Every structure is written in structure tokens, then in C-alpha cells.
Amino acid sequence: MIVELFVGLKIPDTTALTTKQTLESMNLHVKNLQRYDYYAFEIRGDQKQFEKKIASVDVIVNANKNIALFSLQQKGIKVLVKNLDGHSESLLYTLTERLEIKGIVKVTRGVVWVMDCSKEMAVEATTLLLYNPNFQEYQLL
Amino acid sequence: MKAAVILFPGMNCENETMRALTVSGFHIELVRWNQHVNLDDFSCFVIPGGFSYEDRIRAGVIAAKHPLLDEIKKQSKKGKPVIGICNGAQVLVESGLVPGFSSSAQMGLAPNKNPEVNGYYSTWVKIRPAQQKKNAFNRLFTENDVIDIPVAHGEGRFATKEDNEKIKNLIAFQYCDYHRAIDQSFPTNPNGSLLNIAGITNEAGNVLAIMPHPERASFDKQTQAYGFIPKGLLFFKSMKEYIKEEL
């Protein structure tokens, strides 16, 4: 079973702001742009229990500045950018060995960009700025 | 001979880079991203290391989209040398200036693949000039040179979707072992870089993206604690020779 986790910021997201400004300088006028760290956990066991546990792991979610969501309902075009070898052995090790969270088989990481604009513009923004095809891939969610 | 050291916000290696350039015989000027300067006044351009725009999105990509890079591209077309060191290399690769087959990025500097350290990795490595025709940066090195030089990066693994054969001819410097052998495994290759690439040029050989830091291996005081001979100035002096001979 796969559990997806989207981690956003409660505080101003300077990366999203810089990205929006850069897109504007490239004549791509996105009305609103949000960014979420993306995690996909392949797990064995109870999904609800796992979600409760993982949302309180501070190496992933710092409650002082982050919000954790298990689905994204935000308005806009959602683009997931991942490295081609996007699974994270080191995070898996930290979670399973150091923090002793049981039942995780694999962790994949990426970034989800939520753009308030047309699909065509979102794809253009992605191909021109948000991903590098030489070591990354993207998909529209 | 005047060299421009290009500074984007977040870069932090400009002082040692300027020192190495000065000792190599250049008059230098620091050109900040928000200054209006006529780049025709300069013979060459150096983009130093650091963390431009805090590595937001991907290392180097925001600076790569800055209009100043378009100006540097124009200057490079005149044959003037451009060297990007570490973060500067990431900027040049993201801008498409290296390898320069088209205007979009044909390579990437992916996160390191290192069996011992996850993320940022800092150490001394050995590199050698690749068996390539003379370019603007290798002319004072000999075929047998092994260069001791530091690396310090989290995203330094050269990767490409292009044909490796096309890339091979552009490799300027490769990670090697003590005997100049190209061993693709760690620690000889510190980041899993394709074909052990440490530095790669454009087809004309006047634009170099290099991940190790020559400016940190330029003086005895930087290398003597490790017992290495400083060879970093040869990169900049080669550039000077190239300008004298070719421009």
C-alpha cells in the first residue's frame, strides 16, 4: 500500500516566491504558486496508524512551520517533480532504524508544485524551469 | 587583461577566486547581478562557487535564467573564456552554455551518489586533464598531471540524456586515482559523476563547468597541510595564455 504525504509551509515559502518571480521574468504569469515536499511511503500494516505516526515525525514535519496533508485539494494544476532515482535510502534508514518506525518498505521523495494557471502554462513552466530532464521526471497529478 | 567575477546572491567564493585571478595576472572586477556593466570591457568571465539564490528549485537554475547569463552567452560566442566553478558550473550547465548543443539544459548536476555520505560532501580529490584537444583551460597542464583539488557540493554528479559519445569529446578534467587511472567507484569518483567528469567544456572549448575548486588549490598555504603541490593557478594562467594566443 502507498501512503502519499504532502508537506507544506505555514510560514512564507521563499522558494515558491522566488520561483514565481523567475517565472514572471520568463513571461509565464502564474496567479498563485505553492510548493509541497512530497513523500510516497510503501508500507505494510494499518494505513491510519501509519499516517498518524508519520505526520508527527519531526525530521519530515516540523510542527512549528510545516503542515502535513495526505491529499491535495488545492485549486490549480499539480505537478510532481522527482529525481529519476527518487527513492531515498537514507530517509528510509532514518525512519526504520533510528526512529524505529515499522512497516516501511520504500520511500520516494519529490516536490509538488501547485500552479494557478492553464495546463499548458504549467507544463511550460515545468519544462523550462522546474525540472531538468537529464536527471528528473515530472508528472501531472 | 580584465576578468569579471560574476556574483549572484548567495555565492560566497568570490574573494579567493579574485585572489587567484590577480596572482595569475588579471585585473579583476566584481560584477554583481544587479549592476549594469558593459561586458565588452572584459576578456573573460568567472562564475564562482556558493549557493546562488539559496539553491532554490535546483542548484544554479535561478541564476541560469537571469538576463546576465544571456549577456555572458553573447560574450562566449566571441570566443572569450567563461569558467564556472562549483555553483558557477551548475549555473553554466543549467543555462545550456555547457555543453552548448542547444539553448536548453543538455546536462544536469544531480545529487551526489556517495555510499558513505548523504548530501553535501567536502573532501580533497584527484583529477587529471582528459585526453582532449587543447582548450582555454588545460594548456598549461601536461598529459601526466594529477591535480589535487577540493570538492564541496551536494549536487555535483554530471548526468545527461545525450549520447555519451557526444559528451566524451568535451570532457576536460576527470576524477582519477593516484596513478591517473579512471576508477568509477567511490572514493575516486566522489559523487557518481558520469564518466568521472569533474569538468566539461562546450564544443569550442572556451566555456568550462568544473565542480572542484581550483581557487582553493592555488597557494602553498592551502595545500601544504596535506602535502599537495598547488596547481590551481594553472587553470587561470591557461585562460590567460588562451586569451593572448587566440583572441
Interface residues (C-beta under 8 A of the other chain):
Chain A: T14 T15 T18 T19 T22 S25 M26 N83 D85 S90 L128 L129 L130 N132 P133 N134 F135 Q136
Chain B: Y53 E54 R56 I57 R58 V61 I62 K65 P67 E94 S104 A105 Q106 M107 G108 A110 P111 K113 N118 G119 R157 A159 T160 K161 E162
